[in-house]
Amino acid sequence: MTTTLTRRRFLQYGAAGGAALILPWAGRAPVAAAAAGGKLTKYLEPVPLPGNGIVVASPSGANAYSFTQRQIARRLHPQLPPTPLWAYDDGAGLAGQAGSFGMAVVAQSGTPLQVSYTHQLPETYPAWIPVDTRLTPLGDEVRLMTHLHGGFVAADSDGNPTVTPDGFGPGETQTVFYTNELPQMPAELLWFHDHGLGVTRLNVFAGLAAAYILRDEFDTGSEPNPIGIPGGAYEIPLVIQDRQFNPDGTFLYPTSDIAGVTWIGEYFGDVMLVNGKVWPFLEVEPRMYRLRILNGCNAS
């Protein structure tokens, strides 16, 4: 027997193994609704994109950016209460951030940047972030340290806990110099995230992660471009992160069942977030797209 594989059926098969569903304009059919903390209905909201749910950072000066690390709240799914999050604010207030992953820096290869991060988060960890004080330099104090993942930088700009083990506390500012040097840092998709000693997993889990997009004269991000790749609205970054939720909307980070131990070796979420939203969808046109996928999961 011969079976014809239609375009619609192909897209349905592809969605079964992916974190984001790509649908034609015809619409979508969500499964039955679920209570918060249970099975969340998939594909109810669009995936956040740069300039539409993800804030494209505005510079604070010539080749300079200034961020404040602070707490916000966002509804990550219609069936969940608002979730408290930690975020990077470029000074504009983050009104354009739709989900838990909401900031992007767009830089140019060969043009260095000076970037500062000022700690305006709580002094101690809230109950929904289970810190293991055996692993941290100052107990349950929130100590931050930002790291450009994949960056070619000097040691004092790397966000290295070996260099600054205590990190930065409330009101303190970390200042770094990102070289964007060629050929070590070509046009590519990187990300920056917290790298605090003993709490990297927790601070990233709480939301301290953002995109770092490098451009050059070929990979311009627009159309047309010298290498003939999709750009503009047809270039789609997909940052995939897994999470668990409590019924009150807070993230759930499981703890060890060993007496006196909080830390667990690996974290596996039962819900996938794409660009900071739970199981979003993307409507597409019948043309070529560029999907730029970054795995931001803890262990998956």
Secondary structure, DSSP 8 states (H G I E B T S, - for coil): ------HHHHHHHHHHT-SSEEE-TT---------TTS---SS-SB--EETBEEEE---SBTTEEEEEEEEEEE-SSTTS--EEEEEEE-SS-STTB-SSS-EEEEEETT--EEEEEEE-S-SB--TTS---TTSSTTTTB--B-EEEET----GGGTT-TTTSTT-B-TT-EEEEEE---TTTS-SEEEEEEE--TTTHHHHHHTT-EEEEEEE-SSS-SSSS-TT----GGGEEEEEEEEEEE-TTS-EE-----STT----S----SEEEETTEES-EEE--SS--EEEEEE--S--
